[in-house]
Amino acid sequence: MDFTTSDLQALLTDLADRMRAERDHLCALDGAIGDADHGIAMEQGMVAAAAAAREVTDGTLQDIFNAAAKGFLNAVGASSGPLYATAFMRAGKALGPEKSVPRDSLRQVIVAMAEGIAHRGKAEAGQKTMLDAWLPAAEAASAGADPAAIAAAATEGA
């Protein structure tokens, strides 16, 4: 069963719901080292990304990722905005102008997003950034790991 544009739109809506649910937890984590607003930014960004994605009625996976990137960036001006916008654009480029792809192709989305974040943020693993989670996930994805192992690698990296 392929991953379709409808699946991507639903996934982005699910991510927005998850960010809404995790907002306070993310703010508490951010409060230990920053200004305690990361949860708010992530919620606003993902809600905007999901809304922008739903507006794409006859596009490709790349079109939807690009719309999500623009939505996130317009909603979040802090460092997370450009980082996640770049990640979404790289994900779209990785899948290309297709309306569906084999689900195994989604591993390359994780890799592309991690590479986009690393490139835009000029960071490396071990610098206590989100890349400490993204890069191990991308490595596991590149190695063909299943979703649970990819998530475990991200959790361990974090």
N, CA, C and O of each residue as an XYZ file, in Angstrom:
632
protein
N       0.843     -1.176      0.000
C       0.000      0.000      0.000
C       0.895      1.248      0.000
O       1.786      1.381      0.838
N       0.653      2.130     -0.921
C       1.467      3.330     -1.067
C       1.077      4.428     -0.076
O      -0.023      4.433      0.476
N       1.993      5.335      0.125
C       1.776      6.546      0.922
C       1.342      7.632     -0.053
O       2.061      7.935     -1.005
N       0.171      8.220      0.178
C      -0.436      9.148     -0.766
C      -0.474     10.582     -0.230
O      -0.122     10.848      0.919
N      -0.906     11.480     -1.089
C      -1.070     12.878     -0.672
C      -2.066     12.984      0.483
O      -1.870     13.782      1.399
N      -3.120     12.193      0.443
C      -4.094     12.200      1.548
C      -3.449     11.711      2.844
O      -3.727     12.238      3.922
N      -2.589     10.702      2.732
C      -1.875     10.212      3.918
C      -0.982     11.299      4.501
O      -0.912     11.462      5.719
N      -0.297     12.046      3.629
C       0.583     13.115      4.101
C      -0.219     14.210      4.784
O       0.183     14.706      5.837
N      -1.344     14.591      4.203
C      -2.176     15.614      4.832
C      -2.676     15.139      6.197
O      -2.700     15.915      7.153
N      -3.070     13.882      6.291
C      -3.526     13.331      7.570
C      -2.383     13.267      8.577
O      -2.577     13.551      9.759
N      -1.190     12.894      8.109
C      -0.026     12.831      8.999
C       0.300     14.210      9.571
O       0.585     14.339     10.761
N       0.258     15.222      8.737
C       0.547     16.575      9.218
C      -0.511     17.045     10.217
O      -0.188     17.750     11.173
N      -1.757     16.664     10.005
C      -2.815     16.987     10.972
C      -2.562     16.258     12.286
O      -2.726     16.836     13.360
N      -2.160     14.984     12.205
C      -1.833     14.223     13.416
C      -0.659     14.854     14.162
O      -0.667     14.921     15.391
N       0.352     15.317     13.420
C       1.501     15.971     14.056
C       1.079     17.269     14.741
O       1.571     17.593     15.822
N       0.177     18.003     14.117
C      -0.321     19.234     14.748
C      -1.051     18.899     16.048
O      -0.884     19.588     17.054
N      -1.856     17.843     16.022
C      -2.559     17.420     17.235
C      -1.574     16.996     18.314
O      -1.771     17.301     19.490
N      -0.522     16.298     17.925
C       0.483     15.848     18.887
C       1.226     17.039     19.496
O       1.490     17.059     20.698
N       1.561     18.025     18.669
C       2.246     19.223     19.193
C       1.330     19.977     20.146
O       1.783     20.531     21.148
N       0.053     19.995     19.831
C      -0.905     20.651     20.737
C      -0.907     19.922     22.083
O      -0.901     20.560     23.135
N      -0.915     18.599     22.049
C      -0.937     17.804     23.271
C       0.368     17.907     24.059
O       0.353     17.833     25.287
N       1.481     18.075     23.374
C       2.794     18.105     24.015
C       3.317     19.521     24.285
O       4.426     19.685     24.794
N       2.530     20.530     23.949
C       2.979     21.923     24.075
C       3.557     22.240     25.451
O       4.674     22.747     25.554
N       2.814     21.950     26.491
C       3.271     22.312     27.838
C       4.524     21.538     28.234
O       5.412     22.078     28.895
N       4.591     20.283     27.832
C       5.784     19.479     28.131
C       7.008     20.065     27.416
O       8.076     20.189     28.015
N       6.854     20.420     26.154
C       7.964     21.025     25.408
C       8.382     22.364     26.008
O       9.569     22.686     26.057
N       7.406     23.140     26.463
C       7.733     24.418     27.114
C       8.516     24.179     28.402
O       9.457     24.913     28.704
N       8.129     23.157     29.159
C       8.839     22.853     30.405
C      10.277     22.422     30.117
O      11.204     22.846     30.807
N      10.460     21.588     29.109
C      11.818     21.182     28.739
C      12.639     22.390     28.301
O      13.798     22.535     28.689
N      12.038     23.246     27.501
C      12.733     24.444     27.011
C      13.050     25.401     28.162
O      14.057     26.108     28.127
N      12.200     25.418     29.164
C      12.421     26.308     30.300
C      13.685     26.000     31.066
O      14.239     26.874     31.732
N      14.148     24.759     30.978
C      15.380     24.388     31.681
C      16.611     25.021     31.041
O      17.628     25.207     31.709
N      16.531     25.353     29.764
C      17.708     25.908     29.075
C      17.404     27.173     28.273
O      18.314     27.808     27.741
N      16.137     27.534     28.189
C      15.787     28.677     27.335
C      14.637     29.471     27.900
O      14.490     29.602     29.115
N      13.823     30.000     27.006
C      12.760     30.908     27.417
C      11.391     30.248     27.536
O      10.385     30.946     27.660
N      11.334     28.936     27.501
C      10.122     28.152     27.753
C       9.001     28.390     26.750
O       7.825     28.287     27.099
N       9.355     28.708     25.505
C       8.300     28.938     24.511
C       8.329     27.952     23.340
O       7.550     28.087     22.397
N       9.216     26.973     23.399
C       9.364     26.059     22.257
C       8.078     25.303     21.957
O       7.738     25.116     20.789
N       7.366     24.870     22.968
C       6.111     24.149     22.760
C       5.084     25.001     22.034
O       4.353     24.508     21.175
N       5.031     26.273     22.380
C       4.096     27.195     21.721
C       4.471     27.340     20.252
O       3.609     27.283     19.376
N       5.759     27.526     19.987
C       6.222     27.685     18.604
C       5.942     26.430     17.783
O       5.477     26.524     16.647
N       6.220     25.260     18.349
C       5.994     24.013     17.610
C       4.510     23.782     17.355
O       4.126     23.329     16.276
N       3.689     24.085     18.327
C       2.243     23.945     18.112
C       1.782     24.886     17.000
O       1.104     24.460     16.065
N       2.146     26.151     17.100
C       1.730     27.114     16.080
C       2.246     26.723     14.697
O       1.518     26.806     13.709
N       3.498     26.299     14.636
C       4.082     25.919     13.357
C       3.410     24.714     12.741
O       3.095     24.724     11.551
N       3.184     23.678     13.524
C       2.571     22.465     12.978
C       1.108     22.672     12.635
O       0.623     22.109     11.654
N       0.396     23.466     13.418
C      -0.998     23.773     13.069
C      -1.039     24.520     11.736
O      -1.874     24.225     10.880
N      -0.148     25.474     11.565
C      -0.098     26.234     10.311
C       0.344     25.349      9.150
O      -0.186     25.473      8.046
N       1.297     24.466      9.381
C       1.765     23.556      8.334
C       0.638     22.630      7.893
O       0.439     22.409      6.698
N      -0.090     22.095      8.852
C      -1.195     21.189      8.522
C      -2.301     21.919      7.768
O      -2.863     21.387      6.810
N      -2.608     23.125      8.197
C      -3.642     23.903      7.510
C      -3.230     24.210      6.074
O      -4.039     24.093      5.154
N      -1.987     24.599      5.887
C      -1.493     24.893      4.541
C      -1.507     23.636      3.676
O      -1.829     23.701      2.489
N      -1.164     22.509      4.256
C      -1.166     21.242      3.514
C      -2.572     20.865      3.068
O      -2.765     20.369      1.958
N      -3.550     21.100      3.932
C      -4.942     20.762      3.575
C      -5.467     21.624      2.436
O      -6.402     21.226      1.741
N      -4.885     22.788      2.239
C      -5.331     23.670      1.159
C      -4.882     23.196     -0.216
O      -5.404     23.661     -1.230
N      -3.926     22.283     -0.264
C      -3.454     21.735     -1.537
C      -4.450     20.645     -1.950
O      -4.480     19.564     -1.362
N      -5.250     20.940     -2.954
C      -6.335     20.024     -3.323
C      -5.976     19.055     -4.442
O      -6.542     17.964     -4.505
N      -5.067     19.417     -5.310
C      -4.713     18.518     -6.415
C      -3.221     18.588     -6.679
O      -2.790     18.752     -7.820
N      -2.440     18.463     -5.622
C      -1.000     18.582     -5.775
C      -0.292     17.273     -5.555
O      -0.909     16.221     -5.382
N       1.006     17.363     -5.566
C       1.867     16.212     -5.343
C       2.341     16.203     -3.890
O       2.080     17.136     -3.130
N       3.033     15.146     -3.526
C       3.627     15.095     -2.191
C       4.586     16.262     -1.997
O       4.638     16.857     -0.921
N       5.339     16.586     -3.034
C       6.265     17.714     -2.964
C       5.498     19.024     -2.762
O       5.916     19.867     -1.967
N       4.397     19.199     -3.464
C       3.582     20.411     -3.299
C       3.083     20.546     -1.864
O       3.085     21.637     -1.295
N       2.661     19.439     -1.294
C       2.127     19.470      0.072
C       3.239     19.778      1.074
O       3.045     20.587      1.981
N       4.399     19.141      0.919
C       5.516     19.450      1.809
C       5.933     20.917      1.670
O       6.243     21.568      2.668
N       5.941     21.432      0.456
C       6.320     22.838      0.254
C       5.298     23.779      0.882
O       5.668     24.801      1.459
N       4.018     23.443      0.774
C       2.984     24.258      1.425
C       3.148     24.210      2.937
O       3.017     25.231      3.613
N       3.435     23.026      3.467
C       3.657     22.887      4.911
C       4.855     23.722      5.347
O       4.828     24.356      6.402
N       5.903     23.719      4.532
C       7.102     24.512      4.852
C       6.756     25.987      4.945
O       7.145     26.670      5.893
N       6.027     26.467      3.959
C       5.648     27.882      3.947
C       4.748     28.213      5.140
O       4.923     29.246      5.786
N       3.794     27.342      5.426
C       2.907     27.563      6.566
C       3.671     27.620      7.875
O       3.439     28.505      8.698
N       4.591     26.671      8.070
C       5.380     26.639      9.306
C       6.226     27.897      9.426
O       6.260     28.533     10.479
N       6.905     28.249      8.352
C       7.792     29.417      8.380
C       7.016     30.704      8.638
O       7.483     31.569      9.378
N       5.854     30.836      8.045
C       5.049     32.042      8.265
C       4.535     32.145      9.693
O       4.298     33.245     10.192
N       4.361     31.001     10.351
C       3.841     30.998     11.716
C       4.930     31.125     12.773
O       4.678     31.621     13.871
N       6.139     30.678     12.447
C       7.210     30.615     13.440
C       8.436     31.333     12.895
O       9.092     30.850     11.972
N       8.731     32.465     13.463
C       9.879     33.235     13.001
C      11.169     32.897     13.724
O      12.251     33.259     13.263
N      11.068     32.207     14.852
C      12.269     31.852     15.611
C      13.092     30.845     14.825
O      12.749     30.522     13.688
N      14.148     30.356     15.400
C      15.032     29.431     14.677
C      14.304     28.178     14.209
O      14.672     27.610     13.181
N      13.294     27.738     14.926
C      12.554     26.537     14.517
C      11.870     26.725     13.164
O      11.750     25.767     12.401
N      11.425     27.925     12.859
C      10.732     28.173     11.588
C      11.580     27.818     10.386
O      11.185     26.966      9.591
N      12.740     28.448     10.226
C      13.589     28.099      9.073
C      14.086     26.659      9.095
O      14.235     26.041      8.040
N      14.344     26.121     10.277
C      14.849     24.746     10.357
C      13.806     23.749      9.864
O      14.106     22.897      9.028
N      12.592     23.853     10.375
C      11.551     22.913      9.955
C      11.054     23.207      8.542
O      10.676     22.280      7.827
N      11.044     24.444      8.132
C      10.672     24.751      6.749
C      11.659     24.103      5.785
O      11.259     23.525      4.775
N      12.934     24.201      6.098
C      13.950     23.558      5.271
C      13.770     22.043      5.286
O      13.891     21.392      4.249
N      13.486     21.489      6.447
C      13.268     20.044      6.549
C      12.100     19.606      5.667
O      12.201     18.613      4.946
N      11.001     20.342      5.723
C       9.841     19.994      4.895
C      10.156     20.132      3.407
O       9.743     19.289      2.610
N      10.876     21.174      3.025
C      11.224     21.341      1.608
C      12.132     20.210      1.137
O      11.970     19.703      0.027
N      13.078     19.816      1.970
C      13.968     18.709      1.600
C      13.184     17.398      1.495
O      13.456     16.575      0.622
N      12.215     17.213      2.386
C      11.378     16.012      2.316
C      10.604     15.976      1.001
O      10.516     14.933      0.352
N      10.046     17.117      0.617
C       9.316     17.191     -0.643
C      10.203     16.896     -1.828
O       9.808     16.185     -2.753
N      11.392     17.440     -1.799
C      12.335     17.198     -2.896
C      12.708     15.719     -2.961
O      12.848     15.158     -4.047
N      12.869     15.094     -1.803
C      13.234     13.678     -1.771
C      12.160     12.804     -2.413
O      12.479     11.828     -3.093
N      10.900     13.144     -2.203
C       9.809     12.354     -2.781
C       9.479     12.776     -4.200
O       8.994     11.974     -4.998
N       9.742     14.032     -4.513
C       9.515     14.508     -5.868
C       8.050     14.771     -6.173
O       7.195     14.703     -5.290
N       7.773     15.074     -7.437
C       6.413     15.448     -7.847
C       5.521     14.225     -8.089
O       4.991     14.028     -9.183
N       5.373     13.421     -7.054
C       4.556     12.207     -7.129
C       3.314     12.372     -6.258
O       3.326     13.115     -5.277
N       2.257     11.679     -6.624
C       1.038     11.690     -5.800
C       1.025     10.545     -4.798
O       0.249     10.554     -3.842
N       1.883      9.564     -5.022
C       2.024      8.467     -4.064
C       3.396      7.829     -4.261
O       3.986      7.883     -5.340
N       3.876      7.226     -3.185
C       5.166      6.524     -3.214
C       5.038      5.272     -2.356
O       4.186      5.214     -1.468
N       5.879      4.268     -2.612
C       5.899      3.117     -1.711
C       6.267      3.573     -0.295
O       7.092      4.470     -0.120
N       5.664      2.962      0.690
C       5.904      3.366      2.084
C       7.381      3.259      2.471
O       7.849      4.019      3.319
N       8.110      2.341      1.871
C       9.542      2.242      2.160
C      10.284      3.520      1.782
O      11.360      3.787      2.316
N       9.730      4.307      0.873
C      10.359      5.565      0.464
C      10.370      6.593      1.584
O      11.119      7.568      1.527
N       9.546      6.381      2.597
C       9.464      7.365      3.682
C      10.744      7.426      4.500
O      11.000      8.424      5.174
N      11.543      6.381      4.450
C      12.835      6.438      5.144
C      13.678      7.588      4.596
O      14.376      8.269      5.347
N      13.607      7.798      3.276
C      14.398      8.872      2.693
C      13.893     10.247      3.130
O      14.649     11.216      3.087
N      12.646     10.349      3.544
C      12.114     11.607      4.072
C      12.837     11.966      5.369
O      13.220     13.117      5.574
N      13.018     10.985      6.234
C      13.701     11.226      7.508
C      15.133     11.679      7.257
O      15.616     12.620      7.887
N      15.797     11.013      6.344
C      17.172     11.374      6.004
C      17.217     12.795      5.438
O      18.056     13.598      5.847
N      16.331     13.104      4.511
C      16.318     14.431      3.880
C      16.024     15.525      4.904
O      16.638     16.592      4.869
N      15.092     15.266      5.810
C      14.766     16.263      6.825
C      15.958     16.514      7.741
O      16.275     17.662      8.053
N      16.615     15.445      8.169
C      17.793     15.597      9.033
C      18.887     16.377      8.318
O      19.510     17.260      8.909
N      19.121     16.057      7.054
C      20.143     16.777      6.290
C      19.770     18.251      6.131
O      20.639     19.119      6.210
N      18.505     18.536      5.912
C      18.069     19.921      5.783
C      18.267     20.707      7.067
O      18.731     21.847      7.042
N      17.913     20.094      8.190
C      18.090     20.755      9.483
C      19.572     20.999      9.756
O      19.954     22.075     10.214
N      20.402     20.000      9.473
C      21.846     20.145      9.699
C      22.425     21.249      8.817
O      23.223     22.066      9.276
N      22.023     21.265      7.565
C      22.538     22.279      6.634
C      22.101     23.684      7.047
O      22.926     24.596      7.113
N      20.821     23.862      7.322
C      20.303     25.190      7.673
C      20.857     25.658      9.004
O      21.219     26.826      9.153
N      20.926     24.747      9.984
C      21.355     25.126     11.333
C      22.850     25.141     11.542
O      23.329     25.623     12.568
N      23.595     24.621     10.583
C      25.054     24.563     10.696
C      25.480     23.890     11.998
O      26.420     24.330     12.659
N      24.770     22.810     12.357
C      25.061     22.109     13.601
C      25.473     20.674     13.299
O      25.325     20.186     12.178
N      25.988     20.020     14.318
C      26.412     18.630     14.223
C      25.897     17.888     15.450
O      25.504     18.495     16.447
N      25.909     16.581     15.355
C      25.525     15.758     16.499
C      26.433     16.069     17.682
O      27.616     16.364     17.511
N      25.868     15.999     18.878
C      26.644     16.224     20.086
C      26.645     17.665     20.576
O      27.227     17.967     21.618
N      25.997     18.553     19.832
C      25.966     19.965     20.232
C      24.692     20.324     20.999
O      24.368     21.501     21.161
N      23.981     19.310     21.465
C      22.758     19.494     22.243
C      21.706     20.286     21.459
O      21.114     21.243     21.956
N      21.502     19.847     20.222
C      20.457     20.408     19.370
C      19.517     19.275     18.973
O      19.725     18.124     19.356
N      18.503     19.600     18.220
C      17.567     18.579     17.753
C      18.250     17.532     16.877
O      17.717     16.438     16.689
N      19.409     17.854     16.348
C      20.129     16.882     15.522
C      20.581     15.672     16.319
O      20.821     14.609     15.746
N      20.700     15.816     17.625
C      21.061     14.664     18.445
C      19.991     13.577     18.366
O      20.282     12.407     18.619
N      18.780     13.942     18.025
C      17.705     12.969     17.788
C      17.552     12.672     16.299
O      17.400     11.515     15.909
N      17.590     13.707     15.472
C      17.362     13.532     14.034
C      18.433     12.684     13.357
O      18.105     11.821     12.544
N      19.705     12.910     13.674
C      20.771     12.190     12.965
C      20.784     10.688     13.254
O      20.956      9.909     12.316
N      20.611     10.239     14.498
C      20.510      8.793     14.709
C      19.278      8.189     14.015
O      19.328      7.066     13.514
N      18.185      8.941     13.992
C      16.992      8.456     13.281
C      17.289      8.322     11.795
O      16.900      7.337     11.167
N      17.972      9.300     11.235
C      18.317      9.255      9.812
C      19.270      8.107      9.519
O      19.145      7.440      8.492
N      20.216      7.876     10.412
C      21.150      6.763     10.229
C      20.401      5.430     10.242
O      20.659      4.560      9.411
N      19.479      5.276     11.184
C      18.684      4.048     11.252
C      17.813      3.904     10.004
O      17.677      2.808      9.461
N      17.231      4.999      9.557
C      16.404      4.955      8.354
C      17.231      4.564      7.139
O      16.787      3.769      6.310
N      18.433      5.123      7.032
C      19.327      4.793      5.915
C      19.706      3.318      5.914
O      19.918      2.718      4.860
N      19.787      2.749      7.104
C      20.150      1.336      7.233
C      18.954      0.415      7.007
O      19.094     -0.806      7.074
N      17.773      0.992      6.740
C      16.594      0.181      6.462
C      15.832     -0.273      7.686
O      15.029     -1.204      7.611
N      16.077      0.381      8.825
C      15.399     -0.002     10.063
C      13.894      0.195      9.945
O      13.413      0.986      9.134
N      13.157     -0.550     10.782
C      11.713     -0.379     10.809
C      11.359      0.867     11.625
O      12.212      1.406     12.330
N      10.107      1.327     11.535
C       9.733      2.571     12.234
C      10.029      2.563     13.735
O      10.461      3.578     14.282
N       9.803      1.440     14.401
C      10.067      1.386     15.853
C      11.554      1.586     16.136
O      11.913      2.285     17.084
N      12.417      0.983     15.329
C      13.855      1.129     15.544
C      14.320      2.545     15.216
O      15.232      3.068     15.857
N      13.697      3.158     14.227
C      14.037      4.554     13.894
C      13.656      5.459     15.059
O      14.434      6.322     15.462
N      12.457      5.258     15.596
C      12.021      6.051     16.752
C      12.915      5.804     17.963
O      13.238      6.740     18.695
N      13.314      4.566     18.179
C      14.194      4.249     19.296
C      15.548      4.936     19.147
O      16.115      5.420     20.126
N      16.062      4.977     17.923
C      17.338      5.651     17.687
C      17.223      7.139     17.991
O      18.131      7.731     18.574
N      16.112      7.740     17.598
C      15.895      9.159     17.892
C      15.812      9.394     19.399
O      16.403     10.338     19.923
N      15.087      8.542     20.076
C      14.926      8.672     21.536
C      16.264      8.512     22.235
O      16.585      9.280     23.142
N      17.038      7.536     21.829
C      18.357      7.333     22.437
C      19.259      8.527     22.177
O      19.991      8.959     23.067
N      19.210      9.060     20.968
C      20.023     10.237     20.632
C      19.645     11.454     21.447
O      20.498     12.231     21.875
N      18.354     11.601     21.650
C      17.875     12.750     22.437
C      18.350     12.633     23.869
O      18.054     13.500     24.690
